[in-house]
């Protein structure tokens, strides 16, 4: 595994839309492994492929409750409720802001074996799903946050 360079705010790639993964190849699996290592080394709970310079719909998420979740071509299929919480981003170090997100989020995605999976997240995991999938469309939390502050 290898630690990847995390792209920072101001890098145009963070504003680009990612493409679907057409075929899961050894490169895809290596990217998933490297993204998990990069996320853990940076002490984050989520990382999307554009953040490491790859415009493909690939996300890794790890919360204490969820463990490691790998998402390929994720789609949010259902949301409900509402929460307002502090959010940060590995691409925007040293800052955080308050965002409004759904409290419950259902995501459909492929796993690394190409199997279709359905995930239900609430609270932190719901926020992570929204935040990371936003990255695949060039959206950043600062677009919707209020009260952005230095940490
Ligand atoms: Zn982020």
Backbone and ligand atoms as CSV (ligand in chain L), in Angstrom:
chain,resi,resn,atom,element,x,y,z
A,1,UNK,N,N,0.841,-1.192,0.000
A,1,UNK,CA,C,0.000,0.000,0.000
A,1,UNK,C,C,0.878,1.243,0.000
A,2,UNK,N,N,0.297,2.301,-0.441
A,2,UNK,CA,C,1.048,3.562,-0.519
A,2,UNK,C,C,0.159,4.713,-0.092
A,3,UNK,N,N,0.801,5.641,0.585
A,3,UNK,CA,C,0.078,6.854,0.967
A,3,UNK,C,C,0.071,7.807,-0.231
A,4,UNK,N,N,-1.109,8.363,-0.501
A,4,UNK,CA,C,-1.252,9.239,-1.659
A,4,UNK,C,C,-1.274,10.699,-1.213
A,5,UNK,N,N,-0.951,11.591,-2.145
A,5,UNK,CA,C,-0.991,13.026,-1.850
A,5,UNK,C,C,-2.440,13.495,-1.896
A,6,UNK,N,N,-2.863,14.192,-0.852
A,6,UNK,CA,C,-4.231,14.715,-0.803
A,6,UNK,C,C,-4.254,16.111,-1.427
A,7,UNK,N,N,-5.111,16.262,-2.445
A,7,UNK,CA,C,-5.253,17.558,-3.119
A,7,UNK,C,C,-5.971,18.536,-2.197
A,8,UNK,N,N,-5.528,19.787,-2.254
A,8,UNK,CA,C,-6.061,20.796,-1.341
A,8,UNK,C,C,-6.925,21.821,-2.086
A,9,UNK,N,N,-7.764,22.505,-1.319
A,9,UNK,CA,C,-8.633,23.559,-1.854
A,9,UNK,C,C,-7.824,24.481,-2.757
A,10,UNK,N,N,-8.386,24.791,-3.928
A,10,UNK,CA,C,-7.657,25.588,-4.904
A,10,UNK,C,C,-7.211,24.731,-6.075
A,11,UNK,N,N,-7.089,23.418,-5.838
A,11,UNK,CA,C,-6.773,22.471,-6.913
A,11,UNK,C,C,-8.045,22.236,-7.724
A,12,UNK,N,N,-7.982,22.528,-9.035
A,12,UNK,CA,C,-9.181,22.464,-9.884
A,12,UNK,C,C,-9.846,21.091,-9.877
A,13,UNK,N,N,-9.071,20.053,-9.638
A,13,UNK,CA,C,-9.633,18.697,-9.734
A,13,UNK,C,C,-10.750,18.482,-8.701
A,14,UNK,N,N,-10.680,19.236,-7.597
A,14,UNK,CA,C,-11.715,19.091,-6.565
A,14,UNK,C,C,-13.066,19.600,-7.047
A,15,UNK,N,N,-13.083,20.352,-8.130
A,15,UNK,CA,C,-14.330,20.911,-8.662
A,15,UNK,C,C,-14.831,20.142,-9.884
A,16,UNK,N,N,-14.136,19.075,-10.240
A,16,UNK,CA,C,-14.524,18.293,-11.424
A,16,UNK,C,C,-15.436,17.136,-11.044
A,17,UNK,N,N,-16.248,16.710,-12.032
A,17,UNK,CA,C,-17.133,15.561,-11.815
A,17,UNK,C,C,-16.380,14.278,-12.117
A,18,UNK,N,N,-16.616,13.283,-11.292
A,18,UNK,CA,C,-15.977,11.988,-11.512
A,18,UNK,C,C,-16.815,11.122,-12.449
A,19,UNK,N,N,-16.155,10.193,-13.118
A,19,UNK,CA,C,-16.842,9.253,-14.005
A,19,UNK,C,C,-17.078,7.931,-13.285
A,20,UNK,N,N,-18.058,7.192,-13.794
A,20,UNK,CA,C,-18.323,5.858,-13.253
A,20,UNK,C,C,-17.109,4.951,-13.440
A,21,UNK,N,N,-16.982,3.989,-12.551
A,21,UNK,CA,C,-16.017,2.907,-12.726
A,21,UNK,C,C,-16.696,1.862,-13.616
A,22,UNK,N,N,-16.124,1.615,-14.792
A,22,UNK,CA,C,-16.743,0.670,-15.734
A,22,UNK,C,C,-16.383,-0.767,-15.396
A,23,UNK,N,N,-15.166,-0.969,-14.955
A,23,UNK,CA,C,-14.706,-2.320,-14.628
A,23,UNK,C,C,-13.786,-2.224,-13.416
A,24,UNK,N,N,-13.976,-3.149,-12.491
A,24,UNK,CA,C,-13.125,-3.184,-11.304
A,24,UNK,C,C,-11.879,-3.998,-11.639
A,25,UNK,N,N,-10.754,-3.295,-11.685
A,25,UNK,CA,C,-9.491,-3.916,-12.108
A,25,UNK,C,C,-8.538,-3.954,-10.910
A,26,UNK,N,N,-7.390,-4.621,-11.065
A,26,UNK,CA,C,-6.389,-4.574,-9.985
A,26,UNK,C,C,-6.010,-3.143,-9.609
A,27,UNK,N,N,-6.049,-2.239,-10.578
A,27,UNK,CA,C,-5.748,-0.819,-10.267
A,27,UNK,C,C,-6.800,-0.224,-9.354
A,28,UNK,N,N,-8.060,-0.609,-9.579
A,28,UNK,CA,C,-9.144,-0.127,-8.716
A,28,UNK,C,C,-8.908,-0.601,-7.282
A,29,UNK,N,N,-8.551,-1.870,-7.146
A,29,UNK,CA,C,-8.353,-2.443,-5.805
A,29,UNK,C,C,-7.163,-1.791,-5.111
A,30,UNK,N,N,-6.099,-1.528,-5.878
A,30,UNK,CA,C,-4.934,-0.864,-5.296
A,30,UNK,C,C,-5.304,0.550,-4.849
A,31,UNK,N,N,-6.113,1.229,-5.672
A,31,UNK,CA,C,-6.542,2.578,-5.305
A,31,UNK,C,C,-7.354,2.544,-4.015
A,32,UNK,N,N,-8.275,1.580,-3.889
A,32,UNK,CA,C,-9.067,1.450,-2.656
A,32,UNK,C,C,-8.145,1.257,-1.448
A,33,UNK,N,N,-7.153,0.368,-1.598
A,33,UNK,CA,C,-6.217,0.109,-0.490
A,33,UNK,C,C,-5.429,1.372,-0.152
A,34,UNK,N,N,-4.940,2.053,-1.175
A,34,UNK,CA,C,-4.127,3.254,-0.951
A,34,UNK,C,C,-4.969,4.378,-0.348
A,35,UNK,N,N,-6.222,4.467,-0.795
A,35,UNK,CA,C,-7.095,5.514,-0.235
A,35,UNK,C,C,-7.377,5.254,1.244
A,36,UNK,N,N,-7.588,3.992,1.616
A,36,UNK,CA,C,-7.830,3.673,3.029
A,36,UNK,C,C,-6.598,4.030,3.864
A,37,UNK,N,N,-5.419,3.692,3.346
A,37,UNK,CA,C,-4.197,4.003,4.087
A,37,UNK,C,C,-4.015,5.518,4.222
A,38,UNK,N,N,-4.304,6.235,3.140
A,38,UNK,CA,C,-4.153,7.693,3.139
A,38,UNK,C,C,-5.132,8.346,4.122
A,39,UNK,N,N,-6.375,7.848,4.117
A,39,UNK,CA,C,-7.398,8.370,5.031
A,39,UNK,C,C,-6.968,8.159,6.487
A,40,UNK,N,N,-6.490,6.936,6.782
A,40,UNK,CA,C,-6.095,6.632,8.169
A,40,UNK,C,C,-4.891,7.464,8.584
A,41,UNK,N,N,-3.925,7.611,7.690
A,41,UNK,CA,C,-2.717,8.384,8.026
A,41,UNK,C,C,-3.064,9.844,8.299
A,42,UNK,N,N,-4.120,10.327,7.631
A,42,UNK,CA,C,-4.518,11.728,7.804
A,42,UNK,C,C,-5.533,11.876,8.928
A,43,UNK,N,N,-5.895,10.749,9.551
A,43,UNK,CA,C,-6.838,10.771,10.665
A,43,UNK,C,C,-8.220,11.272,10.224
A,44,UNK,N,N,-8.623,10.869,9.018
A,44,UNK,CA,C,-9.936,11.264,8.507
A,44,UNK,C,C,-10.924,10.120,8.605
A,45,UNK,N,N,-12.210,10.432,8.377
A,45,UNK,CA,C,-13.210,9.364,8.387
A,45,UNK,C,C,-13.815,9.153,7.006
A,46,UNK,N,N,-13.226,9.790,6.000
A,46,UNK,CA,C,-13.686,9.564,4.642
A,46,UNK,C,C,-12.739,10.189,3.639
A,47,UNK,N,N,-12.704,9.599,2.441
A,47,UNK,CA,C,-11.857,10.132,1.374
A,47,UNK,C,C,-12.477,9.726,0.038
A,48,UNK,N,N,-12.525,10.671,-0.887
A,48,UNK,CA,C,-13.067,10.403,-2.215
A,48,UNK,C,C,-11.934,10.486,-3.239
A,49,UNK,N,N,-12.064,9.700,-4.312
A,49,UNK,CA,C,-10.970,9.580,-5.284
A,49,UNK,C,C,-10.479,10.925,-5.840
A,50,UNK,N,N,-11.373,11.890,-6.129
A,50,UNK,CA,C,-10.846,13.172,-6.639
A,50,UNK,C,C,-9.848,13.837,-5.685
A,51,UNK,N,N,-9.995,13.546,-4.394
A,51,UNK,CA,C,-9.076,14.138,-3.411
A,51,UNK,C,C,-7.656,13.608,-3.554
A,52,UNK,N,N,-7.519,12.473,-4.244
A,52,UNK,CA,C,-6.173,11.968,-4.517
A,52,UNK,C,C,-5.891,12.022,-6.015
A,53,UNK,N,N,-6.646,12.876,-6.723
A,53,UNK,CA,C,-6.333,13.167,-8.115
A,53,UNK,C,C,-6.903,12.195,-9.128
A,54,UNK,N,N,-7.901,11.396,-8.713
A,54,UNK,CA,C,-8.487,10.408,-9.624
A,54,UNK,C,C,-9.974,10.716,-9.796
A,55,UNK,N,N,-10.404,11.017,-11.023
A,55,UNK,CA,C,-11.803,11.403,-11.253
A,55,UNK,C,C,-12.654,10.176,-11.559
A,56,UNK,N,N,-12.754,9.312,-10.575
A,56,UNK,CA,C,-13.591,8.113,-10.652
A,56,UNK,C,C,-14.461,8.060,-9.411
A,57,UNK,N,N,-15.644,7.430,-9.572
A,57,UNK,CA,C,-16.589,7.388,-8.454
A,57,UNK,C,C,-16.196,6.289,-7.463
A,58,UNK,N,N,-15.241,6.641,-6.615
A,58,UNK,CA,C,-14.724,5.724,-5.602
A,58,UNK,C,C,-14.584,6.489,-4.286
A,59,UNK,N,N,-15.068,5.876,-3.202
A,59,UNK,CA,C,-15.054,6.511,-1.883
A,59,UNK,C,C,-14.664,5.473,-0.838
A,60,UNK,N,N,-13.897,5.889,0.156
A,60,UNK,CA,C,-13.711,5.063,1.350
A,60,UNK,C,C,-14.181,5.868,2.562
A,61,UNK,N,N,-14.805,5.160,3.492
A,61,UNK,CA,C,-15.313,5.774,4.716
A,61,UNK,C,C,-14.975,4.839,5.867
A,62,UNK,N,N,-14.581,5.419,6.990
A,62,UNK,CA,C,-14.372,4.584,8.179
A,62,UNK,C,C,-14.758,5.380,9.419
A,63,UNK,N,N,-15.798,4.923,10.081
A,63,UNK,CA,C,-16.163,5.500,11.374
A,63,UNK,C,C,-16.013,4.401,12.416
A,64,UNK,N,N,-15.959,4.790,13.694
A,64,UNK,CA,C,-15.812,3.765,14.733
A,64,UNK,C,C,-16.907,2.700,14.653
A,65,UNK,N,N,-18.120,3.129,14.315
A,65,UNK,CA,C,-19.222,2.163,14.285
A,65,UNK,C,C,-19.287,1.366,12.987
A,66,UNK,N,N,-18.960,2.020,11.880
A,66,UNK,CA,C,-19.172,1.362,10.580
A,66,UNK,C,C,-18.023,0.452,10.194
A,67,UNK,N,N,-16.814,0.717,10.698
A,67,UNK,CA,C,-15.649,0.051,10.133
A,67,UNK,C,C,-15.408,0.590,8.735
A,68,UNK,N,N,-14.530,-0.077,7.990
A,68,UNK,CA,C,-14.182,0.405,6.651
A,68,UNK,C,C,-15.297,0.070,5.660
A,69,UNK,N,N,-15.759,1.098,4.940
A,69,UNK,CA,C,-16.747,0.919,3.874
A,69,UNK,C,C,-16.120,1.403,2.575
A,70,UNK,N,N,-16.149,0.552,1.560
A,70,UNK,CA,C,-15.630,0.918,0.242
A,70,UNK,C,C,-16.808,1.058,-0.715
A,71,UNK,N,N,-16.909,2.193,-1.379
A,71,UNK,CA,C,-18.036,2.464,-2.277
A,71,UNK,C,C,-17.527,2.691,-3.692
A,72,UNK,N,N,-18.060,1.929,-4.621
A,72,UNK,CA,C,-17.767,2.126,-6.044
A,72,UNK,C,C,-19.076,2.509,-6.729
A,73,UNK,N,N,-19.054,3.604,-7.467
A,73,UNK,CA,C,-20.261,4.145,-8.129
A,73,UNK,C,C,-21.424,4.330,-7.154
A,74,UNK,N,N,-21.181,4.970,-6.021
A,74,UNK,CA,C,-22.258,5.121,-5.028
A,74,UNK,C,C,-23.344,6.092,-5.482
A,75,UNK,N,N,-24.574,5.761,-5.101
A,75,UNK,CA,C,-25.722,6.625,-5.377
A,75,UNK,C,C,-26.551,6.715,-4.100
A,76,UNK,N,N,-26.913,7.933,-3.717
A,76,UNK,CA,C,-27.818,8.110,-2.580
A,76,UNK,C,C,-29.233,7.856,-3.074
A,77,UNK,N,N,-29.914,6.882,-2.484
A,77,UNK,CA,C,-31.241,6.502,-2.969
A,77,UNK,C,C,-32.352,6.989,-2.049
A,78,UNK,N,N,-32.003,7.331,-0.811
A,78,UNK,CA,C,-33.035,7.776,0.116
A,78,UNK,C,C,-32.404,8.614,1.212
A,79,UNK,N,N,-33.112,9.664,1.608
A,79,UNK,CA,C,-32.673,10.452,2.758
A,79,UNK,C,C,-33.897,10.802,3.596
A,80,UNK,N,N,-33.665,10.996,4.899
A,80,UNK,CA,C,-34.752,11.488,5.750
A,80,UNK,C,C,-34.152,12.212,6.941
A,81,UNK,N,N,-34.974,13.035,7.551
A,81,UNK,CA,C,-34.536,13.743,8.748
A,81,UNK,C,C,-33.537,14.841,8.424
A,82,UNK,N,N,-32.999,15.409,9.476
A,82,UNK,CA,C,-32.102,16.547,9.318
A,82,UNK,C,C,-31.161,16.615,10.515
A,83,UNK,N,N,-29.944,17.061,10.274
A,83,UNK,CA,C,-28.992,17.296,11.361
A,83,UNK,C,C,-28.139,18.502,10.995
A,84,UNK,N,N,-27.693,19.192,12.004
A,84,UNK,CA,C,-26.747,20.299,11.821
A,84,UNK,C,C,-25.538,19.999,12.680
A,85,UNK,N,N,-24.401,19.795,12.033
A,85,UNK,CA,C,-23.221,19.381,12.781
A,85,UNK,C,C,-21.965,20.008,12.195
A,86,UNK,N,N,-20.886,19.876,12.944
A,86,UNK,CA,C,-19.588,20.389,12.499
A,86,UNK,C,C,-18.995,19.427,11.469
A,87,UNK,N,N,-18.474,20.012,10.405
A,87,UNK,CA,C,-17.909,19.190,9.340
A,87,UNK,C,C,-16.574,19.762,8.908
A,88,UNK,N,N,-15.654,18.897,8.561
A,88,UNK,CA,C,-14.365,19.318,8.031
A,88,UNK,C,C,-14.018,18.464,6.828
A,89,UNK,N,N,-12.863,18.739,6.227
A,89,UNK,CA,C,-12.486,18.021,5.002
A,89,UNK,C,C,-10.968,17.930,4.930
A,90,UNK,N,N,-10.458,16.760,4.567
A,90,UNK,CA,C,-9.007,16.593,4.484
A,90,UNK,C,C,-8.396,17.493,3.410
A,91,UNK,N,N,-9.207,17.949,2.461
A,91,UNK,CA,C,-8.707,18.840,1.418
A,91,UNK,C,C,-8.741,20.306,1.846
A,92,UNK,N,N,-9.346,20.563,3.007
A,92,UNK,CA,C,-9.433,21.940,3.515
A,92,UNK,C,C,-8.942,21.920,4.964
A,93,UNK,N,N,-7.637,21.686,5.141
A,93,UNK,CA,C,-7.121,21.480,6.497
A,93,UNK,C,C,-7.249,22.739,7.363
A,94,UNK,N,N,-7.443,22.503,8.650
A,94,UNK,CA,C,-7.426,23.610,9.610
A,94,UNK,C,C,-8.717,24.379,9.695
A,95,UNK,N,N,-9.762,23.907,8.979
A,95,UNK,CA,C,-11.033,24.632,9.027
A,95,UNK,C,C,-12.183,23.661,9.287
A,96,UNK,N,N,-13.275,24.212,9.803
A,96,UNK,CA,C,-14.494,23.427,9.956
A,96,UNK,C,C,-15.684,24.374,9.872
A,97,UNK,N,N,-16.842,23.794,9.594
A,97,UNK,CA,C,-18.053,24.602,9.469
A,97,UNK,C,C,-19.278,23.782,9.823
A,98,UNK,N,N,-20.372,24.488,10.029
A,98,UNK,CA,C,-21.624,23.818,10.375
A,98,UNK,C,C,-22.414,23.584,9.089
A,99,UNK,N,N,-22.831,22.353,8.876
A,99,UNK,CA,C,-23.634,22.036,7.691
A,99,UNK,C,C,-24.934,21.359,8.103
A,100,UNK,N,N,-25.923,21.520,7.228
A,100,UNK,CA,C,-27.200,20.839,7.404
A,100,UNK,C,C,-27.200,19.633,6.474
A,101,UNK,N,N,-27.407,18.469,7.039
A,101,UNK,CA,C,-27.407,17.222,6.252
A,101,UNK,C,C,-28.589,16.378,6.690
A,102,UNK,N,N,-28.988,15.402,5.870
A,102,UNK,CA,C,-30.023,14.465,6.333
A,102,UNK,C,C,-29.509,13.614,7.500
A,103,UNK,N,N,-30.403,13.215,8.376
A,103,UNK,CA,C,-30.019,12.374,9.519
A,103,UNK,C,C,-29.848,10.916,9.102
A,104,UNK,N,N,-30.615,10.496,8.096
A,104,UNK,CA,C,-30.550,9.100,7.631
A,104,UNK,C,C,-30.332,9.086,6.119
A,105,UNK,N,N,-29.388,8.279,5.685
A,105,UNK,CA,C,-29.054,8.217,4.264
A,105,UNK,C,C,-28.901,6.747,3.851
A,106,UNK,N,N,-29.531,6.403,2.732
A,106,UNK,CA,C,-29.343,5.083,2.140
A,106,UNK,C,C,-28.514,5.223,0.873
A,107,UNK,N,N,-27.495,4.386,0.754
A,107,UNK,CA,C,-26.582,4.437,-0.388
A,107,UNK,C,C,-26.524,3.071,-1.051
A,108,UNK,N,N,-26.599,3.067,-2.366
A,108,UNK,CA,C,-26.338,1.841,-3.129
A,108,UNK,C,C,-25.002,2.000,-3.826
A,109,UNK,N,N,-24.204,0.950,-3.798
A,109,UNK,CA,C,-22.881,1.006,-4.419
A,109,UNK,C,C,-22.413,-0.406,-4.705
A,110,UNK,N,N,-21.364,-0.508,-5.504
A,110,UNK,CA,C,-20.702,-1.796,-5.683
A,110,UNK,C,C,-19.596,-1.915,-4.646
A,111,UNK,N,N,-19.355,-3.135,-4.188
A,111,UNK,CA,C,-18.178,-3.366,-3.349
A,111,UNK,C,C,-17.021,-3.798,-4.254
A,112,UNK,N,N,-15.870,-4.101,-3.651
A,112,UNK,CA,C,-14.684,-4.385,-4.450
A,112,UNK,C,C,-14.815,-5.670,-5.268
A,113,UNK,N,N,-15.807,-6.492,-4.917
A,113,UNK,CA,C,-16.026,-7.735,-5.673
A,113,UNK,C,C,-17.061,-7.550,-6.781
A,114,UNK,N,N,-17.564,-6.311,-6.906
A,114,UNK,CA,C,-18.560,-6.040,-7.935
A,114,UNK,C,C,-19.971,-6.365,-7.501
A,115,UNK,N,N,-20.143,-6.676,-6.221
A,115,UNK,CA,C,-21.488,-6.963,-5.706
A,115,UNK,C,C,-22.191,-5.669,-5.341
A,116,UNK,N,N,-23.475,-5.617,-5.667
A,116,UNK,CA,C,-24.266,-4.450,-5.300
A,116,UNK,C,C,-24.589,-4.518,-3.815
A,117,UNK,N,N,-24.338,-3.427,-3.111
A,117,UNK,CA,C,-24.579,-3.381,-1.671
A,117,UNK,C,C,-25.452,-2.177,-1.344
A,118,UNK,N,N,-26.199,-2.311,-0.251
A,118,UNK,CA,C,-27.015,-1.203,0.233
A,118,UNK,C,C,-26.575,-0.886,1.660
A,119,UNK,N,N,-26.296,0.381,1.914
A,119,UNK,CA,C,-25.852,0.812,3.242
A,119,UNK,C,C,-26.850,1.821,3.805
A,120,UNK,N,N,-27.150,1.675,5.073
A,120,UNK,CA,C,-27.978,2.651,5.772
A,120,UNK,C,C,-27.103,3.325,6.820
A,121,UNK,N,N,-26.997,4.639,6.730
A,121,UNK,CA,C,-26.197,5.360,7.713
A,121,UNK,C,C,-27.029,6.421,8.389
A,122,UNK,N,N,-26.771,6.621,9.686
A,122,UNK,CA,C,-27.365,7.790,10.327
A,122,UNK,C,C,-26.271,8.578,11.030
A,123,UNK,N,N,-26.646,9.812,11.418
A,123,UNK,CA,C,-25.720,10.645,12.179
A,123,UNK,C,C,-24.388,10.830,11.420
A,124,UNK,N,N,-23.266,10.493,12.066
A,124,UNK,CA,C,-21.954,10.713,11.459
A,124,UNK,C,C,-21.817,9.984,10.123
A,125,UNK,N,N,-22.281,8.754,10.058
A,125,UNK,CA,C,-22.138,7.990,8.813
A,125,UNK,C,C,-22.970,8.613,7.689
A,126,UNK,N,N,-24.155,9.107,8.024
A,126,UNK,CA,C,-24.984,9.795,7.022
A,126,UNK,C,C,-24.262,11.029,6.491
A,127,UNK,N,N,-23.632,11.779,7.411
A,127,UNK,CA,C,-22.867,12.961,6.983
A,127,UNK,C,C,-21.709,12.562,6.077
A,128,UNK,N,N,-21.030,11.488,6.465
A,128,UNK,CA,C,-19.878,11.040,5.671
A,128,UNK,C,C,-20.322,10.613,4.267
A,129,UNK,N,N,-21.422,9.881,4.174
A,129,UNK,CA,C,-21.931,9.498,2.853
A,129,UNK,C,C,-22.170,10.738,2.003
A,130,UNK,N,N,-22.879,11.723,2.551
A,130,UNK,CA,C,-23.205,12.939,1.787
A,130,UNK,C,C,-21.939,13.697,1.402
A,131,UNK,N,N,-21.054,13.888,2.364
A,131,UNK,CA,C,-19.834,14.664,2.132
A,131,UNK,C,C,-18.966,14.021,1.041
A,132,UNK,N,N,-18.756,12.715,1.156
A,132,UNK,CA,C,-17.845,12.047,0.211
A,132,UNK,C,C,-18.474,11.931,-1.172
A,133,UNK,N,N,-19.767,11.651,-1.245
A,133,UNK,CA,C,-20.419,11.540,-2.554
A,133,UNK,C,C,-20.487,12.916,-3.215
A,134,UNK,N,N,-20.655,13.978,-2.428
A,134,UNK,CA,C,-20.568,15.338,-2.976
A,134,UNK,C,C,-19.246,15.546,-3.719
A,135,UNK,N,N,-18.149,15.027,-3.157
A,135,UNK,CA,C,-16.837,15.182,-3.801
A,135,UNK,C,C,-16.851,14.641,-5.234
A,136,UNK,N,N,-17.656,13.599,-5.484
A,136,UNK,CA,C,-17.680,12.977,-6.813
A,136,UNK,C,C,-18.350,13.877,-7.839
A,137,UNK,N,N,-19.035,14.910,-7.348
A,137,UNK,CA,C,-19.704,15.872,-8.229
A,137,UNK,C,C,-19.064,17.255,-8.143
A,138,UNK,N,N,-17.877,17.327,-7.555
A,138,UNK,CA,C,-17.162,18.595,-7.477
A,138,UNK,C,C,-17.700,19.529,-6.420
A,139,UNK,N,N,-18.499,18.986,-5.497
A,139,UNK,CA,C,-19.080,19.833,-4.450
A,139,UNK,C,C,-18.293,19.688,-3.148
A,140,UNK,N,N,-18.111,20.805,-2.449
A,140,UNK,CA,C,-17.381,20.808,-1.182
A,140,UNK,C,C,-18.302,21.317,-0.071
A,141,UNK,N,N,-18.009,20.892,1.153
A,141,UNK,CA,C,-18.906,21.262,2.255
A,141,UNK,C,C,-18.973,22.775,2.469
A,142,UNK,N,N,-17.887,23.462,2.095
A,142,UNK,CA,C,-17.886,24.928,2.291
A,142,UNK,C,C,-18.921,25.621,1.412
A,143,UNK,N,N,-19.415,24.911,0.388
A,143,UNK,CA,C,-20.462,25.485,-0.473
A,143,UNK,C,C,-21.767,25.652,0.301
A,144,UNK,N,N,-21.976,24.815,1.307
A,144,UNK,CA,C,-23.252,24.836,2.028
A,144,UNK,C,C,-23.073,25.172,3.506
A,145,UNK,N,N,-21.835,25.339,3.945
A,145,UNK,CA,C,-21.599,25.533,5.382
A,145,UNK,C,C,-21.811,26.986,5.789
A,146,UNK,N,N,-22.195,27.134,7.036
A,146,UNK,CA,C,-22.174,28.466,7.620
A,146,UNK,C,C,-21.167,28.449,8.771
A,147,UNK,N,N,-20.750,29.623,9.169
A,147,UNK,CA,C,-19.810,29.742,10.286
A,147,UNK,C,C,-18.540,28.928,10.097
A,148,UNK,N,N,-17.885,29.105,8.961
A,148,UNK,CA,C,-16.614,28.402,8.760
A,148,UNK,C,C,-15.552,29.047,9.630
A,149,UNK,N,N,-14.863,28.222,10.399
A,149,UNK,CA,C,-13.891,28.738,11.362
A,149,UNK,C,C,-12.555,28.024,11.222
A,150,UNK,N,N,-11.509,28.703,11.696
A,150,UNK,CA,C,-10.211,28.039,11.817
A,150,UNK,C,C,-10.259,27.149,13.059
A,151,UNK,N,N,-9.681,25.970,12.922
A,151,UNK,CA,C,-9.658,25.045,14.068
A,151,UNK,C,C,-8.590,25.468,15.075
L,1,ZN,ZN,ZN,-13.914,16.185,1.995
